[in-house]
């Protein structure tokens, strides 16, 4: 059974830091390109950060570059999103997603590229 389970979302103040985790099971995690998306109510789901199957390539949306860091631990089948200097506009439901690295050897950029999704975790940043 394929499962992607996010954790770490909570309510924080602007300027705080938060680390999200996504534990993957039922798949060969080390072969997956992974991404973190976020979605605000009434808006499209957008890619925040992506990482290649081997961790050598990363991507960040302009709005989070320099504040967020994506990382993976293939031994623990987990991908992380470290979020620093959080802003009110970072408030959203955050989803992790995965796709085979045989299809995307570096980064998959759109939500339609991804085959596997978690249920999401809410991050609320109060100003």
N, C-alpha and C positions, 0 to 999 in steps of 0.2 A: 504494500500500500504506500503510495507516494504521499508524503506529508512535508509541507513547509510551514513551520510554526514560528511566527514572529513574537518577540517579547521585548519589554523595555519601555514601551510607550507610557507616558504619564503626563501630568500637568506640571509645568515648570514656569519660572519667571524669565522674562527676556534677559539675555546675557548668560543664562545658565548653559550647562552642557548635559548631554544625554547620549547614551549608547544603546542602540538597538541591536538585537541579535535575531538571526533566523537559522533555526536548526532544520536540517534537511534529512529525511529518511526515505528509504524505498528507492533511491536513485544512487548512481555512482557519482557522488558529489564532485569528485576531483575532475570530472569530465564536463562539468556544467559551467557555462558562462552565467553570471548572476547579475541581477540588478535590483536596486531599490527604487521604487516608484512612490509617489504620493498623490493623493487625490483630495481636493477640497470639495465641499458640497456644491453640486451644480457645475463642476468643472471637469475637464478631461484629466485622466490619469497621466502624470508626466514622469519621465525618467529623471531621477535625482542624481544617481550615481550607478556606474556599471563597472564590472571587473571581469577580466577574462578567466578562463578555466585555470590557468597557471598563475594568475595574479600579476602577470607582467604588464598588463595593460589596464588602465583605469580611465574612467570618464566622469566628469562632473558637470552638471548644469551650471550655467553662469551664475545663477542666483545663490548657489551654495559653495562655489569654488573658493577655496581658502578657509572655509569654515567646517566643511564635512569631509570625512575620510572613510572610504570603503576599504575593507580588508577581509580576508578569508583565512580560515584555518582548515585545511583539507583533512588534517588528522582528526578534527572534531566535527567535520561535516557542517560547518557553521560559517555564515557570512555576517559581517558586522557593519554597522554604520555609526561612526562616531560623529556626533553633531555638537559643535561648539558655537559659542556666541549666538545662541538661538534668538530668533526674531518672531514677532507676532505672526508675520506672514509665512512662517514655517509650519504653522498650525495646519494639520491635515491627518488623514489616515495614511499610514505608511505600509507599503506592501513589498515583500521580497518576491522575486520571480527568478526562474531558471530556464535555461534552454541548453540543448546539447552543444558542447564545444565543437562537435563535428560539423554543425551547421554554421556556427559563429566562432571562429578561432580567436577573435578579439572581443569586441563589444557588440551586443545587440541593442539597438537604439530605440526601437519602438515597442509598444506594448503588444502589438500583434506578432512580434518575433518570438515572444516567450510562450512556452508550453505549460509551465508549472507555476502556480501562484499560492501564496499564503493567504490567510484570512484577513490580515491587516492588523495594525496596532495604532491606536489613537495617540497622537502627540498634540498637546495643547500648550501654546506658549502665551502667557499673559503679559501684556505690556504694562 
